[in-house]
Amino acid sequence: MRALLQRVSKASVTVDGTVIGQSGPGLLILVCAMQGDGEAQTLQLARKIAKLRIFKDSAGKMNRSILDVGGSALVISQFTLAADTSRGNRPGFSEAAPAAEGKHLYEAFVRDLAAQGIAVETGAFGADMAVELINDGPVTIWMES
């Protein structure tokens, strides 16, 4: 699994003019299932994100997790995180899991993250979405399981 985390003051996702998910303060998590991923990777990633200390403590140091600050998460599927730009000018996405498998793993990741005690909202898998966010920091972290 690949994930791009952004610490946010707030974030929302809109489909066809309707807000379907929102978060904040907390994390916007863009996630992509890769070829060969399974539910072991979704759980590993969810546990790591829940404990990742990227929120400020009283001294202003990044020393608190999303659980410590009572933050929420907006999780968006984004197969373009699998982009291979090593050849030519058009990215390839063959390393992404097939759509049905990707959807299953995306849903498993959402369940695993919620099971860690984080309030989670989502986008719509495979939909054309508009995502808005206010990046706090900015803090942006790339992760792979």
C-alpha positions as CSV (number, residue, x, y, z in Angstrom):
1,M,0.0,0.0,0.0
2,R,1.1,3.5,-0.7
3,A,-0.2,6.5,1.2
4,L,0.3,10.2,1.1
5,L,-0.6,11.8,4.5
6,Q,-1.3,15.5,4.9
7,R,-1.8,17.0,8.3
8,V,-4.8,19.3,7.8
9,S,-6.9,21.9,9.6
10,K,-9.8,20.6,7.6
11,A,-10.5,18.7,4.4
12,S,-13.5,17.7,2.3
13,V,-14.3,15.6,-0.7
14,T,-17.1,16.5,-3.2
15,V,-18.7,14.3,-5.8
16,D,-21.2,15.8,-8.3
17,G,-21.5,19.0,-6.2
18,T,-22.2,17.2,-3.0
19,V,-19.8,16.9,0.0
20,I,-19.6,13.2,0.8
21,G,-16.8,13.3,3.4
22,Q,-14.9,15.7,5.5
23,S,-12.3,15.8,8.3
24,G,-10.4,18.1,10.4
25,P,-8.3,18.8,12.3
26,G,-6.5,15.6,11.5
27,L,-5.3,13.9,8.3
28,L,-6.1,13.7,4.7
29,I,-4.9,10.3,3.6
30,L,-4.6,9.5,-0.1
31,V,-4.2,5.7,-0.5
32,C,-3.4,3.3,-3.3
33,A,-3.3,-0.5,-3.3
34,M,-0.4,-1.9,-5.2
35,Q,0.0,-5.2,-7.1
36,G,0.7,-8.0,-4.5
37,D,-0.8,-6.1,-1.5
38,G,-3.1,-7.9,0.9
39,E,-4.9,-7.2,4.1
40,A,-1.7,-7.6,6.1
41,Q,-0.5,-4.4,4.4
42,T,-3.7,-2.5,5.1
43,L,-3.5,-3.3,8.8
44,Q,0.2,-2.5,9.0
45,L,-0.3,0.9,7.4
46,A,-3.3,1.7,9.5
47,R,-1.4,0.9,12.7
48,K,1.6,2.9,11.6
49,I,-0.5,6.0,10.7
50,A,-2.4,5.8,14.0
51,K,0.8,6.0,16.0
52,L,2.7,8.4,13.7
53,R,3.8,11.4,15.8
54,I,3.3,14.4,13.5
55,F,1.1,16.6,15.6
56,K,2.4,19.4,17.8
57,D,2.7,19.0,21.6
58,S,2.6,21.9,24.1
59,A,6.2,22.8,23.2
60,G,5.4,23.0,19.5
61,K,7.3,19.7,18.7
62,M,5.9,17.1,16.4
63,N,5.4,14.6,19.2
64,R,1.7,13.6,19.2
65,S,-0.3,11.1,17.2
66,I,-3.7,11.6,15.6
67,L,-5.0,9.5,18.5
68,D,-3.3,11.7,21.1
69,V,-4.9,14.9,19.6
70,G,-8.4,13.3,18.9
71,G,-8.1,14.0,15.2
72,S,-10.1,12.5,12.4
73,A,-9.2,11.2,8.9
74,L,-10.5,11.7,5.4
75,V,-9.4,8.7,3.3
76,I,-9.4,9.0,-0.5
77,S,-8.6,6.3,-3.0
78,Q,-6.0,7.5,-5.5
79,F,-4.6,5.0,-7.9
80,T,-2.3,7.7,-9.4
81,L,0.0,7.1,-6.4
82,A,1.2,4.1,-8.4
83,A,2.4,6.3,-11.2
84,D,5.6,5.1,-12.9
85,T,7.3,8.1,-14.6
86,S,10.6,6.5,-15.3
87,R,10.0,6.3,-19.1
88,G,8.6,8.8,-21.5
89,N,6.2,11.6,-20.6
90,R,3.0,9.6,-19.8
91,P,2.8,7.9,-16.4
92,G,2.1,4.2,-16.3
93,F,-0.2,2.7,-13.6
94,S,0.4,-1.0,-14.1
95,E,1.8,-1.4,-10.5
96,A,-1.6,-0.4,-9.1
97,A,-3.9,-3.3,-8.0
98,P,-6.7,-4.1,-10.3
99,A,-9.9,-2.1,-9.6
100,A,-11.9,-4.8,-7.7
101,E,-8.9,-5.8,-5.6
102,G,-8.0,-2.1,-5.0
103,K,-11.5,-1.4,-3.8
104,H,-11.5,-4.3,-1.4
105,L,-8.1,-3.3,0.0
106,Y,-9.2,0.4,0.2
107,E,-12.2,-0.6,2.2
108,A,-10.1,-2.9,4.4
109,F,-7.7,0.0,5.1
110,V,-10.6,2.2,6.1
111,R,-11.9,-0.4,8.5
112,D,-8.5,-1.0,9.9
113,L,-7.9,2.7,10.5
114,A,-11.3,3.1,12.2
115,A,-10.5,0.0,14.4
116,Q,-7.5,2.0,15.7
117,G,-10.0,4.4,17.2
118,I,-9.9,7.2,14.6
119,A,-13.0,8.8,13.2
120,V,-12.8,8.1,9.5
121,E,-14.8,9.5,6.5
122,T,-14.2,8.6,2.9
123,G,-14.5,9.5,-0.7
124,A,-16.1,7.3,-3.3
125,F,-13.8,4.7,-4.8
126,G,-13.3,5.2,-8.6
127,A,-15.4,8.4,-8.7
128,D,-14.3,11.8,-10.1
129,M,-13.8,13.7,-6.8
130,A,-12.9,17.2,-5.9
131,V,-10.8,17.3,-2.8
132,E,-10.3,20.5,-0.7
133,L,-7.9,20.9,2.2
134,I,-6.0,23.3,4.3
135,N,-2.6,21.8,4.9
136,D,-1.4,22.4,8.5
137,G,2.3,23.1,8.6
138,P,2.5,22.1,5.8
139,V,3.2,18.5,6.9
140,T,3.1,15.9,4.1
141,I,4.4,12.4,4.6
142,W,4.9,9.6,2.0
143,M,4.4,6.0,3.3
144,E,4.6,2.5,2.0
145,S,3.8,-0.8,3.7
